[in-house]
Amino acid sequence: MLNHGVKRPASRSVKILPAKSQERLQQSYGAEIQGQSLAEYEQLKRRLLRTTIALSLGIALFVYGVYGQRITLSYFLGAWVGILYLRMLAREVDRLNEQGKTSGFRLGFPRLALFVAVMLVAARWDQLRIVPVFLGFLTYKLAILVVGLQDWVTAAPVHPSSNNSLI
């Protein structure tokens, strides 16, 4: 069949079912899928928190053995603030899920203020060192990488003939 110069918009998804059937399907399975997603999210939050605490304690023990009590105190303060930061971030994401939106200004301000405050305390207090506090704070990022790598390693491989293929 000839197209005669008529351009059709590119479809982003293939719809196999009519719209009304898709709506009914989403209504019947939507709550179940949403419940599963929320359970997975809650599990991910717990894994991130446990991994952050475990890494913080392990690294603090290593730092104590290598550098002593003063540097360990600095590291541990940063790690503790990093854990608080992660909890605040999770709470903000939970709030986004409940409300569906949030004010743009307030979105990251309390977390940023927490980070700035701990860095100012480290800069002003002679017993603390700035670099270990900063690295301790970043421990939650290391936990995110560890959990992500664990998920990537344990993920089922995607077979090229399956519908989940990226190609």
C-alpha positions as a Markdown table, in Angstrom:
| # | Residue | x | y | z |
|---|---|---|---|---|
| 1 | Met | 0.0 | 0.0 | 0.0 |
| 2 | Leu | 1.3 | 3.4 | -0.9 |
| 3 | Asn | 1.8 | 6.1 | 1.8 |
| 4 | His | 1.4 | 9.1 | -0.6 |
| 5 | Gly | 3.4 | 11.4 | 1.6 |
| 6 | Val | 1.2 | 11.1 | 4.7 |
| 7 | Lys | 3.3 | 10.8 | 7.8 |
| 8 | Arg | 2.0 | 9.0 | 10.8 |
| 9 | Pro | 3.2 | 9.8 | 14.3 |
| 10 | Ala | 5.6 | 7.1 | 15.7 |
| 11 | Ser | 3.9 | 5.0 | 18.4 |
| 12 | Arg | 5.9 | 4.7 | 21.6 |
| 13 | Ser | 4.2 | 1.5 | 22.8 |
| 14 | Val | 2.5 | -1.3 | 21.2 |
| 15 | Lys | -1.1 | -1.6 | 22.3 |
| 16 | Ile | -2.4 | -5.2 | 22.0 |
| 17 | Leu | -5.6 | -4.7 | 23.9 |
| 18 | Pro | -8.2 | -2.0 | 23.3 |
| 19 | Ala | -8.1 | 1.0 | 25.7 |
| 20 | Lys | -11.1 | -0.2 | 27.7 |
| 21 | Ser | -9.7 | -3.6 | 28.2 |
| 22 | Gln | -6.3 | -2.1 | 29.3 |
| 23 | Glu | -8.1 | 0.1 | 31.8 |
| 24 | Arg | -10.0 | -2.9 | 33.3 |
| 25 | Leu | -6.7 | -4.9 | 33.4 |
| 26 | Gln | -4.9 | -2.1 | 35.2 |
| 27 | Gln | -7.8 | -1.7 | 37.7 |
| 28 | Ser | -7.8 | -5.4 | 38.5 |
| 29 | Tyr | -4.0 | -5.9 | 38.7 |
| 30 | Gly | -2.9 | -2.3 | 39.5 |
| 31 | Ala | -3.3 | -2.6 | 43.3 |
| 32 | Glu | -1.5 | -5.9 | 43.3 |
| 33 | Ile | 1.4 | -4.6 | 41.3 |
| 34 | Gln | 1.5 | -1.4 | 43.3 |
| 35 | Gly | 1.6 | -3.4 | 46.5 |
| 36 | Gln | 4.5 | -5.5 | 45.2 |
| 37 | Ser | 6.4 | -2.4 | 44.2 |
| 38 | Leu | 5.9 | -0.8 | 47.6 |
| 39 | Ala | 7.1 | -3.9 | 49.3 |
| 40 | Glu | 10.2 | -4.0 | 47.1 |
| 41 | Tyr | 10.8 | -0.3 | 47.8 |
| 42 | Glu | 10.5 | -0.9 | 51.6 |
| 43 | Gln | 12.9 | -3.9 | 51.3 |
| 44 | Leu | 15.4 | -1.7 | 49.3 |
| 45 | Lys | 15.2 | 1.0 | 52.0 |
| 46 | Arg | 16.0 | -1.5 | 54.7 |
| 47 | Arg | 18.9 | -3.1 | 52.7 |
| 48 | Leu | 20.4 | 0.4 | 52.0 |
| 49 | Leu | 20.2 | 1.3 | 55.7 |
| 50 | Arg | 21.6 | -2.0 | 56.9 |
| 51 | Thr | 24.4 | -1.9 | 54.3 |
| 52 | Thr | 25.3 | 1.7 | 55.2 |
| 53 | Ile | 25.5 | 0.9 | 58.9 |
| 54 | Ala | 27.5 | -2.3 | 58.3 |
| 55 | Leu | 30.0 | -0.5 | 56.0 |
| 56 | Ser | 30.2 | 2.4 | 58.4 |
| 57 | Leu | 31.1 | 0.2 | 61.3 |
| 58 | Gly | 33.5 | -1.9 | 59.3 |
| 59 | Ile | 35.3 | 1.1 | 57.9 |
| 60 | Ala | 35.3 | 2.8 | 61.3 |
| 61 | Leu | 37.1 | -0.3 | 62.8 |
| 62 | Phe | 39.6 | -0.2 | 60.0 |
| 63 | Val | 40.2 | 3.5 | 60.4 |
| 64 | Tyr | 40.6 | 3.0 | 64.2 |
| 65 | Gly | 43.2 | 0.3 | 63.6 |
| 66 | Val | 45.2 | 2.4 | 61.1 |
| 67 | Tyr | 44.7 | 6.1 | 62.1 |
| 68 | Gly | 43.6 | 6.0 | 65.7 |
| 69 | Gln | 40.8 | 7.5 | 67.8 |
| 70 | Arg | 40.8 | 11.1 | 66.5 |
| 71 | Ile | 40.3 | 10.3 | 62.8 |
| 72 | Thr | 37.8 | 7.5 | 63.7 |
| 73 | Leu | 35.7 | 10.0 | 65.6 |
| 74 | Ser | 35.7 | 12.3 | 62.5 |
| 75 | Tyr | 34.8 | 9.5 | 60.2 |
| 76 | Phe | 32.1 | 8.2 | 62.5 |
| 77 | Leu | 30.5 | 11.6 | 62.8 |
| 78 | Gly | 30.4 | 11.9 | 59.0 |
| 79 | Ala | 29.0 | 8.4 | 58.7 |
| 80 | Trp | 26.3 | 9.1 | 61.3 |
| 81 | Val | 25.2 | 12.2 | 59.4 |
| 82 | Gly | 25.2 | 10.2 | 56.2 |
| 83 | Ile | 22.8 | 7.7 | 57.7 |
| 84 | Leu | 20.6 | 10.6 | 58.9 |
| 85 | Tyr | 20.8 | 12.1 | 55.3 |
| 86 | Leu | 19.8 | 8.7 | 53.8 |
| 87 | Arg | 16.8 | 8.4 | 56.2 |
| 88 | Met | 15.7 | 12.0 | 55.4 |
| 89 | Leu | 16.0 | 11.2 | 51.7 |
| 90 | Ala | 13.8 | 8.1 | 52.1 |
| 91 | Arg | 11.2 | 10.1 | 54.1 |
| 92 | Glu | 11.1 | 12.7 | 51.3 |
| 93 | Val | 10.6 | 10.0 | 48.7 |
| 94 | Asp | 7.8 | 8.5 | 50.8 |
| 95 | Arg | 6.2 | 11.9 | 51.1 |
| 96 | Leu | 6.4 | 12.3 | 47.3 |
| 97 | Asn | 4.6 | 9.0 | 46.9 |
| 98 | Glu | 1.9 | 10.1 | 49.2 |
| 99 | Gln | 1.3 | 13.6 | 47.9 |
| 100 | Gly | 2.3 | 13.1 | 44.3 |
| 101 | Lys | 4.2 | 16.4 | 44.3 |
| 102 | Thr | 6.3 | 18.6 | 46.5 |
| 103 | Ser | 7.6 | 22.2 | 46.6 |
| 104 | Gly | 10.8 | 22.5 | 44.6 |
| 105 | Phe | 12.5 | 24.8 | 47.1 |
| 106 | Arg | 12.0 | 22.6 | 50.2 |
| 107 | Leu | 12.8 | 19.4 | 48.4 |
| 108 | Gly | 16.5 | 19.1 | 49.3 |
| 109 | Phe | 17.1 | 22.0 | 51.7 |
| 110 | Pro | 17.0 | 20.2 | 55.1 |
| 111 | Arg | 19.4 | 17.6 | 53.8 |
| 112 | Leu | 21.7 | 20.1 | 52.4 |
| 113 | Ala | 21.6 | 22.1 | 55.6 |
| 114 | Leu | 22.5 | 18.9 | 57.5 |
| 115 | Phe | 25.6 | 18.4 | 55.3 |
| 116 | Val | 26.7 | 22.0 | 55.5 |
| 117 | Ala | 26.2 | 22.0 | 59.3 |
| 118 | Val | 28.4 | 18.9 | 59.9 |
| 119 | Met | 31.1 | 20.3 | 57.6 |
| 120 | Leu | 31.1 | 23.6 | 59.5 |
| 121 | Val | 31.3 | 21.8 | 62.8 |
| 122 | Ala | 34.3 | 19.8 | 61.4 |
| 123 | Ala | 36.0 | 23.0 | 60.2 |
| 124 | Arg | 35.5 | 24.8 | 63.5 |
| 125 | Trp | 36.2 | 22.1 | 66.0 |
| 126 | Asp | 39.9 | 21.3 | 66.5 |
| 127 | Gln | 39.2 | 17.6 | 67.4 |
| 128 | Leu | 37.7 | 16.8 | 64.0 |
| 129 | Arg | 39.2 | 16.6 | 60.6 |
| 130 | Ile | 37.3 | 17.6 | 57.5 |
| 131 | Val | 38.3 | 14.9 | 55.1 |
| 132 | Pro | 37.3 | 11.9 | 57.3 |
| 133 | Val | 34.0 | 13.6 | 58.1 |
| 134 | Phe | 33.4 | 14.1 | 54.4 |
| 135 | Leu | 34.4 | 10.5 | 53.5 |
| 136 | Gly | 32.2 | 9.2 | 56.4 |
| 137 | Phe | 29.3 | 11.1 | 55.0 |
| 138 | Leu | 29.9 | 9.6 | 51.6 |
| 139 | Thr | 29.6 | 6.0 | 53.0 |
| 140 | Tyr | 25.9 | 6.0 | 52.2 |
| 141 | Lys | 26.9 | 6.4 | 48.5 |
| 142 | Leu | 29.2 | 3.4 | 48.8 |
| 143 | Ala | 26.3 | 1.4 | 50.2 |
| 144 | Ile | 24.1 | 2.4 | 47.2 |
| 145 | Leu | 26.9 | 1.1 | 44.9 |
| 146 | Val | 27.2 | -2.2 | 46.9 |
| 147 | Val | 23.5 | -2.8 | 46.8 |
| 148 | Gly | 23.3 | -2.0 | 43.1 |
| 149 | Leu | 26.2 | -4.3 | 42.3 |
| 150 | Gln | 24.6 | -7.1 | 44.4 |
| 151 | Asp | 21.3 | -6.7 | 42.5 |
| 152 | Trp | 23.1 | -6.6 | 39.2 |
| 153 | Val | 25.1 | -9.7 | 39.9 |
| 154 | Thr | 22.1 | -11.7 | 41.2 |
| 155 | Ala | 19.8 | -10.5 | 38.4 |
| 156 | Ala | 18.6 | -13.1 | 36.0 |
| 157 | Pro | 20.2 | -12.9 | 32.6 |
| 158 | Val | 18.0 | -11.6 | 29.8 |
| 159 | His | 17.8 | -14.0 | 26.9 |
| 160 | Pro | 17.9 | -12.3 | 23.4 |
| 161 | Ser | 14.6 | -13.9 | 22.3 |
| 162 | Ser | 12.7 | -12.8 | 25.3 |
| 163 | Asn | 10.5 | -9.6 | 25.4 |
| 164 | Asn | 12.8 | -8.0 | 28.0 |
| 165 | Ser | 15.6 | -7.6 | 25.6 |
| 166 | Leu | 17.1 | -4.1 | 25.1 |
| 167 | Ile | 17.9 | -4.8 | 21.5 |
